[in-house]
Amino acid sequence: MASPSSLFDLTGKTALVTGAGFGLGRAFSRALAAHGAEVISADIDFPGAEQTSQLIVQEGGKSSPLAVDVADEKSVAAMAKATGRVDILINNAGVASLVKRVHEMTTEEWNRVIAVDLTGVFFVTRAVLPKMLAQGCGSIINIASIAGLGGFPHLGSPYSAAKAGVAGFTRQLAVEYAKDNIRANAIAPGWHGGTNLGKRTRAGMSAERVEEFEASIRAGTPMGRRGTPEELGGLCVYLASDASSFVTGQVIAHDGGWTST
């Protein structure tokens, strides 16, 4: 029987993380590398991906950067061609929509978010699955959101719809590929600081509105605060590792109790 610590050992495994250049993606990449995985840091912002890889190397890990636009089928195909074995896939790349009601939302805004946050997950997963099927194993971790689990006044409909789709897509993946020893799970983060999504949301707000927004988050979260990107690392490593070998098809909220109220 494996020791408890070895269950989380990712030595010899390769992880592909999309949206790795900043925020949650960087935190996931660093956590996986710290547990022994070689990380491919992929992002549409290549300098950001390079910075993540450099940081991992400085910390004693292994990583290489890669440019990809997950909403572009050809770009995703090129990424898959440029990579070898992929044991762990983290579908993290995403964008947020402006906070508007449905009747105010433009078709362009809707399509942009769906293209990146939902269709992009499909493109990348479809491109990587043949590798995992050939290997006979794999762990896919899709980044959903509490926005896909319920309606919230601080979010736009395209983002909520896309993240709900990610949750459903994850469950379907789990059923289709369970007998191939490929697991699929999703993490549904709550209100975490230090992300580009948060920066975009606050960019169009006045200082007073930002404080009202932050106060409402603290009030609605039983733990009384935002989470940090680093706090997601443990859950990511768990789902990527043998510690979760019998876990598939799950959507796990990481939200300080927000969805429990």
Secondary structure, DSSP 8 states (H G I E B T S, - for coil): ---TTGGG--TT-EEEEETTTSHHHHHHHHHHHHTT-EEEEEESSHHHHHHHHHHHHHTT-EEEEEE--TT-HHHHHHHHHH----SEEEE-------S--GGG--HHHHHHHHIIIIIHHHHHHHHHHHHHHHHT-EEEEEE--GGGTS--TTS-HHHHHHHHHHHHHHHHHHHHHGGGTEEEEEEEE-SBSS-HHHHHHHHTS-HHHHHHHHHHHHHHSTTSS-B-GGGGHHHHHHHHSGGGTT--S-EEEESTTGGG-
